[in-house]
Each structure stands twice: as structure tokens, then as C-alpha cells.
């Protein structure tokens, strides 16, 4: 899955939720890039046999750099998904766009 496909799917999801605005495209680009990086690194991590630790010069073990990078990407993705209202917790706090007349238009239209 490439960055453009991820962006298109994100826009489609946001449109379905009634929260997409073209002003969000720059933020969606960053989100799509983060998702793409995460998927690419996660594939590499799987191919490595999910090696979580690497050896140190002193003979000990430490967290593999790819694990730390994946953790950071998860945090960043969560932050962007919150801002874009793409998770259940974030969408609860947003009033979505309704197709058709706005509530104000309906109220004003009823005042004849």
C-alpha cells in the first residue's frame, strides 16, 4: 500500500463520517506518510522474525531500534488520528456535517 492509496482511503473515511474538509489535506498527507512508514517498518520487523532486542558492546541486550521507531510511529499515528477524528474516542467530541440543510437553515426556514 502506497502513500497515495492511504491518503485516498483516509479522505473516503472522513467523507463517510462527514468530517472531511480540503483544508485538512496537508495534515492528511502527514498522516498517510506516517501510516506508510509504519507499514513498511512493520513488514521489515516481521521479516526479521520480530527480533525485539539487539546486543550491546558490553554483552547485554537493549531494545531493537526498529521497535522504538514503531512505538514512536504508533504514538504519532494516534495523535494524528485524534486530530483528524478517525478513531471512536475523537469522533465523539465532534459535530459532523449533515448532508442537506443545516439546523440553522431549517430553523430559519420554519419561521415564515
Secondary structure, DSSP 4 states (H G I P E B T S, - for coil): --HHHHHHHHHHHHHHHT---GGGHHHHHHHHHHHHHHHHHHHHHHHTT---EEE-TTS-EEE-HHHHHHHHHHHHHHHHHHHTT-SHHHHTT-PPP-SS--HHHHHHHT--
